Amino acid sequence: MKMRNVVLTMGIGAAAGAVAAMMLPKQSAARKLVNKAADKVEDAVQSVTAKITQESDM
């Protein structure tokens, strides 16, 4: 499986999680937890994307 496909799948999963989180009440502990997890996934995807881009430019 290509790394690009993995990153794309992670992005789609994060988007689906964000949609589900928007349905929860704003003060819900579950919503806060989901938001933290989504932020971590977004950071990881950006990091992997930057690394792939950097390595492909070499």
N, C-alpha and C positions, 0 to 999 in steps of 0.2 A: 504494500500500500504506500502510495506516495505521501510525503510529508504534507504537501499542499492539501490533499484530501483529509488528512487528520485535522489540520488547522481549520479547514472549512467545516468539518463535522463538529468541532468544538464550538465554532462560532454559531452554528445553527442551534446547538444545544443551549448555549448561553442565551440566545434570543428566545427560545421556547421557555426557558426558565424565567426570563424577564417578563414574558407575557403572563405566565402563571402567577408570578409574584405581584403583578399589578392587580390581580383579582383579590388579594388578601387585604384585610384592613391595614391602614397605614401604621398603626401602633402595634401591630402584631409582632411577636418575637420571631415567628417563622418568616415574616417578610423581611425583617432586619437581617436574619441569618442568610436568607436567599440573596439579598442585596450584597452582603459581604462576600458570599461565594461567587456571585456574578462578577464583582470587581476583581477578585483574585483570578478568575478564569480569563477575564479581559486582559489583565496584566500579563498572564502567561501566554496568551495568544499573540499579544504585541511583541513580547520578548522572543518567542519562537519565530515569528514573521521577520523580525529585525535580523535575527541570526541567520535565517535562511537567505534573506536578501544579501546580507554581508558576505556569506560564503559563496553565493552564486556570482557575486561581482568579482571574486578573486580570480 
